[in-house]
Amino acid sequence: MGLRVVSPAFDSDWADPCEWVALYRDLGMQVVPCHRPAGATDATWKHPKLATWAQFATEPIPETVYEKWYGDGGEFARSRQMGMITGGASGRIVCLDLDTHKNPAAADWWQGLITVENYGHEPETWKAISGSGGRHFFFRYPAGFAMPTAKTALGVDVRGQGGFIVLAPTLHNCGRAYAWQDGCAPWECDLATAPDWLVIGIEELIRRHGGGGNGRERTASEAEFNSFGRRVDGRETYMADVVWAALVDRYREWDFPGTPPERLVEESAQLAFAIYRDNVASRLPPNGSSEDDRLEREGRGHTAFAAKWRSAFLKWDGAIAEAAKQPKEDPTEEQPQPAQPGVATSQFMFRPYGWPEPSSLPRRAWLYGKHFIRGYLSLLVAPGATGKTALAVAECLDMVSGRGFLAEIAEPLRVGFWCGEDPRLELERRFAAACLHYGLSEADIGGRLFLNSGLDDPLRLAVERQRGVMFDTGLRDALIAAIRREQIGVAIFDPFVTLHAVNENSNAGINAIADIFKQIAHDTGCAVCLLHHLRKTNGPHGDFTADDARGAKALVDAARSVRILNVMTIEEADRVGIAANERTRHFRVDDGKANMARPPELAVWRRLESVDLGNGALGVAGDNVQVAVAWRLPGPLEKVTERHLCEVQQEMGDREFGVAAQSRDWLGYLVGQVIGIETTSVGGRRHVQQIIEIWVKSGVIVRTERWGEKTKRMQPAYRCGSRDRG
């Protein structure tokens, strides 16, 4: 269910503009003033009365600005002209604008859709009537999906991310006011979340009929470019600009009466399309298809270009002729301009190596141990219930405090932690427990830690649909803006699977999502770390590598640093005498990019400690939360004393003992009995053997040979060595 605000004091018949704005803001709408109609032919009144409004498509309008607009004596306090910036800025509210009064096809499309998908019933949601008689349907689009803003040839316009829609009680240029439909006003019903059938229907509408409307749709966002400098947003606008410029140029070159022959027109169209094609790219993942095919599926390919060309060519003797009379700008007279970031210039050059002084080269910007590096993507992979979130929480506190209790750190860092699985309250429990264990105070944190829960602030950056993978570029930009605003040095996202709704076994799709996070790291200069799960495997625990990461291998390949968590094996626990019920509290942190894992005694180990929050009352125990702490694997002689050695030597006397564990008189049985190490397990036997080998190297036990009665040949054996302790 959507949000409904019931305000007994609000009366739509008598409300002044400020009361309307207050109502809309309570509903989460990003309200801005729009122009007053200057006449029946004026079209500017349907746009915000602001010099620029791009930033308001992703960021909330400050309270001080609203006070200036609609406070006492405000600039627009008495103006009824207002509208809403649609999309993420208004809590994902979008509007379906049907010009049913002008275009019967709009009504036919809508009636046909609800007849097939919803038994002919319109969804129950907010509905409004425009001043000219059109219909507006408002929805909240699903989390993780960015509804585009688009104009269609059927008279059905979609006001999605970065779009703008006029609201009641704005006055239309025909003299009538916008109004909410009876029974469907925001104070009378709930705002519905767009059902799947509507989302799919809108996608298909844009694909088949997008770009055929009169004029271009204005959105708050500027055209965006991919890493190769090709446009991925604003392509329809760019397409129209290319078509218009090519036709105007052709008119200037045509010195004969009438229109050019069809052959010349077609050649001009092909040349213009080549320019357009060289400067745009598809947002869909390759999936084995060509770029041209993906552009066609998006409604931004040759078919749409040809339709726009034919439509514009009809104005040959009218608007095109008038535009051609204007003097053409001479590019040779223009002053050189700096290159625009992201704009393709179709240039490339190999640059010579400059032989820099090695000592003058800047060091890699490692921020925390060898895990996080500024501007790069890192990965932390672990099986479920190992302790990866507990480790991430402890490392966050280590970084913001600058203590360095888990890894080397040069200075305190600003850290952002987002968890897609736990509510914020649970995150606060985890961080509070870690602060208790490490003795951290509010002053130690210093306002450098930022927490978000996916249950409050979802981050669904990509969704896979029938037409391919759709990316929420608005959410990506909002994330980049937040990192820059808070000057985050390390951003951690847990877990990766909650950040998308894409087939996780698709290398193309997962690689595209990884590219988003790599671009975020590059553009913001922060280190980005993704927490990820291991795939289900029947292999032994403790032997996982990066190849066991869940889903497509592209994610591991995209990361600069990959760490794997491995739970202590039964053998390792037996070797150091850790009880079975304590074994799973210990885990190794292995380098996933290394060819071979370190031996256990040299590996980085962590242990999960249980911390009582002390929040119990009236005899009820408080919450216990696990905290990751540094831990060292005990060495073979950790619990061995000189008394143990003396007792072993005394028991050996002048006898000889077997070297192999299969021997009945294996020396390990005696050593285990004296020290208290069980030798029934593989780990216990290996531990004992390590102790014996150390004693052999020191000379207190000596390797020799003895005659084997069964084998009838000499065999290796142990005997007591020097009893001198120095």
RAKANOR-V561450 format. One line per field, one symbol per residue. ss: DSSP state (H for helix, E for strand, C for the rest). psi: psi as a letter, one per 30 degrees, with the letter a starting at -180 (. if undefined). burial: # if it has 24 or more other C-alpha atoms within 12 Angstrom, else .. A space follows every 50 residues. Layout:
ss: ???
psi: ???
burial: ???
This chain:
ss: CCCCCCCCCCCCCCCCHHHHHHHHHHCCCEEEEECCCCCCCCCHHHCECC CCCHHHHCCCCCHHHHHHHHCCCCCCCCCCCEEEECEHHHCCEEEEEECC CCCHHHHHHHHHHHHHHHCCCCCCCCEEECCCCCEEEEEECCCCCCCCCE CECCCEEEECCCCEEECCCCECCCCCECEECCCCCCCCCCCCECCHHHHH HHHHHHHHHECCCCCCCCCCCCCCECCCCCECCCHHHHHHHHHHHHHHHH HHHCCCCCCCCHHHHHHHHHHHHHHHHHCECCCCCCCCCCHHHHHHHCCC CHHHHHHHHHHHHCCHHHHHHHHHHCCCCCHHHCCCCCCCCCCCCCCCCC CCCCCCCHHHCCCCCEEECCCEECCCEEEEEECCCCCHHHHHHHHHHHHH HCCCCCCCCCCCCCEEEEECCCCHHHHHHHHHHHHHHHCCCHHHHCCCEE EEECCCCCCCCEEEECCEEEECHHHHHHHHHHHHHHCCCEEEEECHHHHE ECCCCCHHHHHHHHHHHHHHHHHHCCEEEEEEEECCCCCCCCCCCHHHEC CCCHHHHHCCEEEEEEECCHHHHHHHCCCHHHHCCEEEEEECCCCCCCCH HHCEEEEEEEEECCCCECCECCCEEEEEEEECCCCCCCCCCHHHHHHHHH HHCCCEEECCCCCCCEHHHHHHHHHCCCCCCHHHHHHHHHHHHHHHHHCC EEEEEEEECCCCEEEEEEEECCCCCC
psi: kakkkjjffkjfffkleeeeeeeeeffgkjkllllkkflffkfffglkik ekgeffffkkkleeeeeeegakglegfgkfjlakjlbefhhgklkjjjif fejffeeeeeeeefeefhggkkkjakklklffglkkkklklkkgkjklkl klffgjkjjbkgakkklkhkklfffllklkkkfglfgfllkkkkleeeee eeeeeeeegkggljlkkklfklkllafggkkflgeeeeeeeeeeeeeeee eefjgllallleeeeeeeeeeeeeeeefglllfklehflleeeeeeffgg aeeeeeeeeeeeffgegceeeeeffkkkkjfffkkkkkkkkfkkghlkkk kkkgiljeffkklkikejbhekkkglklkjkllkgegeeeeeeeeeeeef fgehfflkkelklkkkkkkfekleeeeeeeeeeeeeeghkleeeegggkk kkkffeikijfkkkaegakkkifeeeeeeeeeeeeghkekkkkklefffl hkjfgjeeeeeeeeeeeeeeeeefglkkkkkllllklglkkfgkaffgkk akfeeeffkekkkkkkkkleeeeeeghkleffeffklkjljffkekllle fflkklkjkkkkfgglkhfkllkkkkkklkkkkklegegkleeeeeeeee eebglkllekffkehkfeeeeeeefhkkgfleeeeeeeeeeeeeeeefgf kkkallkjeefhlklllklkbkgkg.
burial: .##........#....#########.###########.......#####. ..#########....#..##.....######################### .....#..##..#........############################# #######################...#####..############..##. ###.#########..###########...##################### #.......#.....#..##..##.############.....######### #########..##..#...##..#...................#...... ...............###.###############.############### #######.#..###########...##.##########......#..### ####..########..##############.###..############## ####.################.#############.....########## ############################....###########...#..# ..#######.#.#...........######..#..##..#....##.##. .#...####.#....#######.##.###...###########.##...# ###.............#####.....
